[in-house]
Amino acid sequence: QVQLMESGGGLVQPGGSLRLSCAASGSLFSIYVMGWYRQAPGKQRELVAAITSDGNTNYADSVAGRFTISRDNAKKMLYLQMNMLKPEDTAVYYCNVARGSYRLNWGQGTQVTVSS
């Protein structure tokens, strides 16, 4: 089964940028619709961006125009470029399958903190 490992989080000031990466193992990564999720303290996990195997993207209204999801199927990598970050973007970010109810085992996520 595909395993997922997120990285690239950190502490950034409002208005700043971060690029998250998700490394996947296994041979089936390229067939999945993949997405980035986030979970803030006390809140449910939410899907913020998704990308099909051939690069079609979709974004939550809260991040549209600021975040860009991309993937490299040959390298089995998923990315999230986050610009114009806001304090409300503070959360643990995860990658996983983003279509239907099937999910891979969740990784540990990467913490993003937006604060001055």
Residue frames as a rotation matrix with the C-alpha (Angstrom) as fourth column:
GLN 1
0.578 0.816 0.000 0.00
0.816 -0.578 0.000 0.00
0.000 0.000 -1.000 0.00
VAL 2
0.076 -0.512 0.856 1.10
0.385 -0.777 -0.498 3.57
0.920 0.367 0.138 -0.60
GLN 3
0.173 -0.124 -0.977 2.67
0.964 -0.183 0.194 5.27
-0.203 -0.975 0.088 2.41
LEU 4
0.554 0.151 0.819 2.62
0.442 -0.887 -0.135 9.04
0.705 0.437 -0.558 2.79
MET 5
-0.002 -0.586 -0.810 5.10
0.962 -0.223 0.159 11.44
-0.274 -0.779 0.564 4.40
GLU 6
0.780 0.364 0.509 4.47
0.482 -0.868 -0.118 15.17
0.399 0.338 -0.852 4.60
SER 7
-0.115 -0.826 -0.552 7.13
0.932 -0.282 0.227 17.85
-0.343 -0.489 0.802 5.10
GLY 8
-0.476 -0.254 0.842 7.78
0.681 -0.713 0.170 21.55
0.557 0.654 0.511 4.65
GLY 9
0.637 0.770 0.035 5.74
0.550 -0.486 0.679 23.09
0.540 -0.414 -0.733 7.41
GLY 10
-0.514 -0.806 -0.293 6.97
0.793 -0.315 -0.522 25.72
0.329 -0.500 0.801 9.82
LEU 11
0.163 0.462 -0.872 6.38
0.724 -0.656 -0.213 29.09
-0.671 -0.596 -0.441 11.41
VAL 12
-0.580 -0.287 0.762 5.69
0.768 -0.503 0.395 31.95
0.270 0.815 0.512 9.03
GLN 13
-0.775 0.291 -0.562 4.42
0.080 -0.836 -0.543 35.51
-0.627 -0.465 0.624 9.39
PRO 14
0.321 0.937 0.135 1.08
0.433 -0.019 -0.901 36.54
-0.842 0.348 -0.412 7.94
GLY 15
0.760 0.012 -0.650 1.47
-0.515 -0.598 -0.614 37.22
-0.396 0.801 -0.448 4.24
GLY 16
-0.273 -0.961 0.039 4.33
-0.796 0.249 0.551 34.77
-0.540 0.120 -0.833 3.95
SER 17
0.461 0.336 -0.821 4.70
-0.808 0.541 -0.232 31.60
0.367 0.771 0.521 1.89
LEU 18
-0.215 -0.512 0.831 5.46
-0.632 0.722 0.281 27.94
-0.745 -0.465 -0.479 2.42
ARG 19
0.036 0.205 -0.978 5.73
-0.878 0.475 0.067 24.94
0.478 0.856 0.197 0.13
LEU 20
0.174 0.122 0.977 4.59
-0.708 0.705 0.039 21.61
-0.684 -0.699 0.209 1.47
SER 21
-0.376 -0.325 -0.868 5.70
-0.831 0.533 0.161 18.29
0.410 0.781 -0.470 0.04
CYS 22
0.445 0.500 0.743 4.22
-0.700 0.712 -0.061 14.82
-0.559 -0.493 0.667 0.27
ALA 23
-0.526 -0.675 -0.518 6.33
-0.842 0.500 0.203 11.82
0.122 0.543 -0.831 -0.61
ALA 24
0.561 0.784 0.267 4.51
-0.780 0.608 -0.146 8.63
-0.277 -0.126 0.953 -1.50
SER 25
-0.683 -0.687 0.247 5.84
-0.567 0.712 0.415 5.11
-0.461 0.143 -0.876 -1.64
GLY 26
-0.128 0.655 0.745 4.28
0.242 0.749 -0.616 2.29
-0.962 0.101 -0.255 -3.62
SER 27
-0.859 -0.340 0.384 3.35
0.380 0.080 0.922 1.93
-0.344 0.937 0.060 -7.26
LEU 28
-0.184 0.907 0.379 -0.24
0.977 0.125 0.175 3.18
0.111 0.402 -0.909 -7.39
PHE 29
-0.417 -0.011 -0.909 0.26
0.467 -0.861 -0.203 6.85
-0.780 -0.509 0.364 -6.51
SER 30
-0.967 -0.121 -0.225 -0.28
-0.101 -0.627 0.773 8.07
-0.235 0.770 0.594 -10.05
ILE 31
-0.647 0.762 0.044 -3.81
0.464 0.347 0.815 6.68
0.606 0.547 -0.578 -10.34
TYR 32
-0.164 0.607 -0.777 -5.23
0.973 -0.030 -0.228 8.43
-0.162 -0.794 -0.586 -7.30
VAL 33
0.354 0.268 0.896 -6.94
0.192 -0.959 0.211 11.77
0.915 0.097 -0.391 -7.07
MET 34
-0.254 -0.581 -0.774 -4.81
0.912 0.123 -0.391 13.29
0.323 -0.805 0.498 -4.33
GLY 35
0.536 0.492 0.687 -5.46
0.227 -0.867 0.444 16.14
0.813 -0.082 -0.576 -1.97
TRP 36
-0.760 -0.649 0.030 -4.17
0.206 -0.285 -0.936 18.23
0.616 -0.705 0.350 0.86
TYR 37
0.444 0.854 -0.272 -6.16
0.521 0.001 0.854 18.28
0.729 -0.521 -0.444 4.05
ARG 38
-0.630 -0.629 0.456 -5.73
-0.109 -0.510 -0.854 20.33
0.769 -0.587 0.253 7.19
GLN 39
0.355 0.695 -0.626 -6.86
0.655 0.292 0.697 20.06
0.667 -0.657 -0.351 10.76
ALA 40
-0.301 -0.349 0.887 -6.82
-0.341 -0.830 -0.442 23.00
0.891 -0.435 0.131 13.13
PRO 41
-0.981 -0.109 -0.161 -7.06
0.109 0.377 -0.920 22.54
0.161 -0.920 -0.358 16.90
GLY 42
-0.612 0.790 -0.023 -10.61
-0.029 -0.052 -0.998 21.68
-0.790 -0.611 0.055 17.90
LYS 43
0.107 0.644 -0.758 -11.80
-0.867 -0.312 -0.389 21.43
-0.487 0.698 0.525 14.32
GLN 44
0.652 0.184 0.736 -12.51
0.118 0.934 -0.337 18.62
-0.749 0.306 0.587 11.91
ARG 45
-0.521 -0.827 0.210 -10.09
0.267 0.075 0.961 17.73
-0.810 0.557 0.182 9.17
GLU 46
0.606 0.720 -0.338 -10.98
-0.075 -0.372 -0.925 19.49
-0.792 0.586 -0.171 5.93
LEU 47
0.087 -0.504 0.860 -9.94
0.930 0.350 0.111 19.08
-0.357 0.790 0.499 2.33
VAL 48
0.249 -0.039 -0.968 -8.39
0.036 -0.998 0.049 22.28
-0.968 -0.047 -0.247 0.98
ALA 49
0.060 -0.256 -0.965 -7.07
-0.943 -0.332 0.030 21.25
-0.328 0.908 -0.262 -2.45
ALA 50
0.325 0.073 0.943 -7.26
0.063 0.993 -0.099 18.29
-0.944 0.091 0.318 -4.80
ILE 51
-0.123 -0.429 -0.895 -5.65
-0.920 -0.289 0.265 17.24
-0.372 0.856 -0.359 -8.05
THR 52
0.881 0.446 0.158 -6.49
-0.333 0.820 -0.465 14.49
-0.337 0.357 0.871 -10.52
SER 53
0.373 -0.770 0.518 -3.90
0.504 0.637 0.584 12.18
-0.779 0.043 0.625 -12.00
ASP 54
0.027 -0.350 0.936 -3.71
0.987 -0.141 -0.081 14.38
0.160 0.926 0.342 -15.11
GLY 55
-0.766 -0.639 -0.066 -3.50
0.636 -0.739 -0.224 17.67
0.094 -0.213 0.972 -13.25
ASN 56
-0.069 0.797 0.601 -7.01
0.175 -0.583 0.793 19.07
0.982 0.159 -0.099 -12.93
THR 57
-0.869 -0.389 -0.306 -7.30
0.381 -0.133 -0.915 20.98
0.315 -0.912 0.264 -9.67
ASN 58
0.273 0.934 0.232 -9.97
0.315 -0.315 0.895 22.09
0.909 -0.171 -0.380 -7.23
TYR 59
-0.793 -0.609 0.028 -9.74
0.242 -0.357 -0.902 24.31
0.559 -0.709 0.430 -4.16
ALA 60
-0.017 0.714 -0.700 -11.74
0.994 -0.063 -0.089 25.16
-0.108 -0.698 -0.708 -1.10
ASP 61
0.645 0.357 0.676 -13.06
0.500 -0.866 -0.020 28.71
0.578 0.351 -0.737 -1.19
SER 62
0.947 -0.230 -0.222 -10.91
0.090 -0.476 0.875 29.61
-0.307 -0.849 -0.430 1.81
VAL 63
0.085 -0.996 0.041 -7.65
0.210 0.058 0.976 28.99
-0.974 -0.074 0.214 -0.06
ALA 64
0.445 0.126 0.887 -8.56
0.878 0.135 -0.460 29.59
-0.178 0.983 -0.051 -3.72
GLY 65
0.836 -0.181 0.518 -6.24
0.133 -0.849 -0.512 32.12
0.532 0.497 -0.686 -5.30
ARG 66
0.545 -0.657 0.520 -3.61
-0.838 -0.423 0.344 31.67
-0.006 -0.623 -0.782 -2.57
PHE 67
-0.001 -0.510 0.860 -2.74
-0.405 0.787 0.466 27.97
-0.915 -0.347 -0.207 -2.65
THR 68
0.304 0.038 -0.952 -1.58
-0.936 0.197 -0.291 25.88
0.177 0.980 0.095 -5.61
ILE 69
0.402 -0.117 0.908 -1.56
-0.327 0.908 0.262 22.10
-0.855 -0.402 0.327 -5.63
SER 70
0.337 -0.331 -0.881 0.67
-0.913 0.116 -0.392 20.16
0.232 0.936 -0.263 -7.99
ARG 71
0.673 -0.123 0.729 2.04
-0.234 0.900 0.367 16.67
-0.702 -0.418 0.577 -8.42
ASP 72
-0.096 -0.717 -0.690 4.90
-0.992 0.126 0.007 14.81
0.082 0.686 -0.723 -10.05
ASN 73
0.826 0.546 0.141 3.74
-0.556 0.829 0.051 11.28
-0.089 -0.121 0.989 -10.73
ALA 74
0.520 -0.705 -0.482 7.17
-0.039 0.544 -0.838 10.09
0.853 0.455 0.256 -11.84
LYS 75
-0.579 -0.767 0.276 8.66
-0.267 -0.141 -0.953 11.17
0.770 -0.626 -0.123 -8.52
LYS 76
-0.027 0.687 -0.726 5.54
0.715 0.521 0.467 10.16
0.699 -0.506 -0.505 -6.55
MET 77
-0.820 -0.305 -0.484 5.36
0.554 -0.636 -0.538 13.63
-0.143 -0.709 0.690 -5.05
LEU 78
0.318 0.897 0.308 2.51
0.831 -0.420 0.366 15.96
0.457 0.139 -0.878 -4.16
TYR 79
-0.771 -0.633 -0.070 3.05
0.609 -0.700 -0.372 19.64
0.186 -0.329 0.926 -3.44
LEU 80
0.513 0.857 -0.048 1.14
0.847 -0.497 0.187 22.56
0.137 -0.137 -0.981 -1.97
GLN 81
-0.675 -0.643 0.362 2.42
0.592 -0.765 -0.253 26.07
0.440 0.044 0.897 -2.59
MET 82
0.361 0.788 -0.499 0.85
0.932 -0.283 0.227 28.37
0.038 -0.547 -0.836 -0.01
ASN 83
-0.669 -0.524 0.527 1.04
0.538 -0.831 -0.143 32.12
0.513 0.188 0.838 -0.51
MET 84
-0.426 0.480 0.767 -0.46
-0.454 -0.847 0.278 35.06
0.783 -0.229 0.578 1.34
LEU 85
-0.423 0.209 -0.882 -0.80
0.588 0.804 -0.092 32.93
0.689 -0.557 -0.463 4.44
LYS 86
0.037 0.571 0.820 -3.25
-0.522 -0.689 0.504 33.97
0.852 -0.447 0.272 7.13
PRO 87
-0.649 -0.260 0.715 -3.42
-0.761 0.233 -0.606 33.08
-0.009 -0.937 -0.349 10.83
GLU 88
0.288 0.863 0.416 -6.51
-0.784 0.462 -0.415 30.99
-0.550 -0.206 0.809 10.07
ASP 89
0.518 -0.212 -0.829 -4.35
-0.594 0.608 -0.527 28.75
0.616 0.765 0.190 7.86
THR 90
-0.457 -0.706 0.541 -2.64
-0.877 0.254 -0.408 27.48
0.151 -0.661 -0.735 11.02
ALA 91
0.723 0.659 0.209 -3.17
-0.671 0.741 -0.013 23.71
-0.164 -0.131 0.978 11.15
VAL 92
-0.337 -0.703 0.626 -1.56
-0.259 0.709 0.656 20.35
-0.905 0.059 -0.421 10.66
TYR 93
0.252 0.350 -0.902 -1.52
-0.941 -0.129 -0.313 19.58
-0.226 0.928 0.297 6.95
TYR 94
-0.196 -0.199 0.960 -1.89
-0.102 0.978 0.182 16.07
-0.975 -0.062 -0.212 5.53
CYS 95
-0.444 0.125 -0.887 -1.96
-0.895 -0.024 0.445 14.53
0.034 0.992 0.123 2.08
ASN 96
-0.570 0.290 0.769 -4.20
-0.017 0.932 -0.363 11.64
-0.822 -0.220 -0.526 1.10
VAL 97
-0.763 0.422 0.491 -6.59
0.631 0.318 0.707 10.33
0.142 0.849 -0.509 -1.50
ALA 98
-0.807 0.416 -0.420 -9.27
-0.174 -0.846 -0.505 12.90
-0.565 -0.334 0.754 -2.25
ARG 99
-0.408 0.753 -0.516 -12.04
-0.808 -0.035 0.588 11.06
0.425 0.657 0.623 -4.07
GLY 100
0.224 0.591 -0.775 -14.65
-0.081 0.804 0.589 8.75
0.971 -0.069 0.228 -2.65
SER 101
0.861 0.217 0.461 -14.36
-0.464 -0.039 0.885 7.26
0.210 -0.975 0.067 0.80
TYR 102
0.721 -0.643 -0.258 -11.11
0.634 0.763 -0.129 5.36
0.280 -0.070 0.957 0.34
ARG 103
0.767 -0.566 0.303 -8.12
-0.618 -0.778 0.110 6.70
0.174 -0.271 -0.947 2.23
LEU 104
0.162 -0.827 -0.538 -4.57
0.158 0.560 -0.813 5.55
0.974 0.047 0.222 2.58
ASN 105
0.322 -0.159 -0.933 -3.01
0.944 0.125 0.305 5.35
0.068 -0.979 0.190 6.03
TRP 106
0.949 0.055 0.309 -2.62
0.052 -0.998 0.019 8.91
0.310 -0.002 -0.951 7.26
GLY 107
-0.045 -0.999 -0.027 0.89
0.543 -0.001 -0.840 10.24
0.839 -0.053 0.542 7.68
GLN 108
-0.251 -0.141 -0.958 2.03
0.956 -0.188 -0.223 12.31
-0.149 -0.972 0.182 10.64
GLY 109
0.771 0.567 0.291 1.30
0.618 -0.776 -0.126 15.56
0.155 0.277 -0.948 8.86
THR 110
-0.449 -0.884 0.127 3.29
0.822 -0.465 -0.329 18.76
0.350 -0.043 0.936 8.93
GLN 111
0.199 0.524 -0.828 2.54
0.853 -0.508 -0.116 21.70
-0.482 -0.683 -0.549 11.21
VAL 112
-0.370 -0.217 0.903 1.95
0.640 -0.764 0.079 25.11
0.673 0.607 0.422 9.66
THR 113
0.147 0.357 -0.923 1.79
0.904 -0.427 -0.022 28.04
-0.402 -0.831 -0.385 12.05
VAL 114
-0.158 -0.103 0.982 1.02
0.650 -0.760 0.024 31.53
0.744 0.642 0.187 10.78
SER 115
0.717 0.323 -0.618 1.75
0.695 -0.399 0.598 34.12
-0.054 -0.858 -0.510 13.42
SER 116
0.465 -0.559 0.687 3.52
-0.006 -0.777 -0.629 37.41
0.885 0.289 -0.364 13.91
